[in-house]
Amino acid sequence: MPSPSAAKPGKSAETRKPRGGGKSSRGGSQALWPLLICIVLDPFTVRAASILALEGTKPFSLLYPWVEFVQLPIFHLSGDAISRVTQWVLYLQFPAYGLLMTLMYRVDRRLRALNYGIIAHFGGLLLVICLAYF
């Protein structure tokens, strides 16, 4: 009587399919979609900020909380330094969100990557509110 292992021959190394060798769901250029979307979205948000600036600081800070964070008096920056830094933050805030979401997209799932961007935005808003009023 043959042994059980001899009756069922296993797959040889040549016929086995590699597990991770197929199309990756989070690799390559597909993982760059959050960064690309935020870069494309950036000129539109800057245009919206110029319109919101006419309404006052509160609507503007809803769109750009990190600009308001840089302008807080706790940093003791001169007017010229504040102007330069806020311009940099104005144009780099949304691409920074995109970079954060791209990095999180490679590590975790899509929806969680979007959540990290939302947390970064509203975390900045909460930080501005806490430091300005308390």
C-alpha positions in Angstrom: 0.0 0.0 0.0 1.5 3.3 -1.0 2.0 6.1 1.6 -0.4 9.0 1.7 2.3 11.4 0.6 3.1 9.3 -2.4 -0.5 9.1 -3.5 -0.9 12.9 -3.7 2.0 14.4 -5.3 2.6 18.1 -4.3 3.1 20.8 -6.7 6.6 21.2 -7.8 8.5 24.5 -7.5 8.1 25.1 -11.2 4.3 24.9 -11.2 3.6 27.0 -8.2 2.4 30.5 -8.8 4.1 33.2 -6.7 1.7 34.9 -4.3 2.8 38.5 -4.5 4.0 38.5 -8.1 0.8 39.8 -9.6 -0.5 43.3 -9.9 0.0 45.2 -6.7 -3.0 47.3 -5.5 -1.0 49.9 -3.7 2.2 50.2 -5.5 3.6 52.1 -8.4 1.9 55.1 -9.9 -1.6 54.2 -8.6 -0.4 55.1 -5.1 0.3 58.7 -6.3 -3.3 59.6 -6.9 -3.8 61.5 -3.6 -0.7 63.7 -4.2 -1.7 64.4 -7.8 -5.3 65.3 -6.8 -4.0 67.7 -4.2 -1.5 69.3 -6.5 -4.3 69.9 -9.1 -6.6 71.1 -6.4 -4.1 73.6 -5.0 -4.6 76.5 -7.5 -8.4 76.3 -7.0 -8.1 76.5 -3.3 -5.7 79.5 -3.5 -8.3 81.2 -5.7 -11.0 80.3 -3.1 -8.8 81.7 -0.4 -8.6 85.1 -2.1 -12.4 85.2 -2.2 -12.7 84.0 1.4 -10.1 86.6 2.6 -12.7 89.2 1.8 -15.1 87.7 4.2 -12.7 87.8 7.2 -10.3 85.6 9.0 -12.7 82.9 10.2 -13.8 81.6 6.8 -10.2 81.9 5.6 -9.0 79.8 8.5 -11.5 77.0 7.7 -9.7 76.5 4.3 -6.1 77.3 5.4 -5.7 76.6 9.2 -2.0 76.2 9.0 -1.6 79.7 7.6 -3.4 81.0 10.6 -1.2 78.8 12.8 1.9 80.5 11.5 0.4 83.9 12.1 -0.2 83.3 15.8 1.7 85.7 18.1 3.4 82.9 20.0 6.0 82.6 17.3 7.2 86.3 17.6 7.9 86.6 13.9 8.4 89.9 12.1 5.9 91.1 9.6 8.2 90.3 6.7 9.0 86.8 7.9 5.3 86.1 8.5 4.5 87.2 5.0 7.1 84.9 3.4 6.2 81.9 5.6 2.5 82.3 5.0 3.0 82.4 1.2 4.9 79.1 1.4 2.3 77.5 3.7 -0.5 78.8 1.4 0.9 77.0 -1.6 2.3 73.9 0.1 -0.5 73.0 2.5 -2.6 70.9 0.1 0.3 69.2 -1.6 1.6 68.3 2.0 -1.8 66.7 2.6 -1.5 64.8 -0.6 2.0 63.6 0.3 0.7 62.5 3.7 -2.2 60.6 2.1 0.1 59.1 -0.5 2.4 57.7 2.2 -0.5 56.4 4.2 -2.1 54.9 1.0 1.0 52.8 0.5 0.9 51.6 4.1 -2.9 51.2 4.7 -6.2 51.3 2.9 -7.6 54.0 0.7 -10.3 55.3 3.0 -7.9 55.5 5.9 -5.5 57.6 3.7 -8.2 60.1 3.1 -9.0 60.1 6.8 -5.4 61.0 7.6 -5.6 64.1 5.3 -8.9 65.2 7.0 -7.4 64.7 10.4 -4.3 66.8 9.5 -6.6 69.6 8.2 -9.0 69.7 11.1 -6.3 69.0 13.6 -4.6 72.2 12.4 -8.0 74.1 12.7 -8.4 72.7 16.3 -4.9 73.7 17.1 -5.4 77.3 15.9 -8.6 77.6 17.9 -7.0 76.2 21.1 -4.0 78.5 20.8 -5.9 81.6 19.9 -8.6 81.5 22.5 -7.1 79.6 25.5 
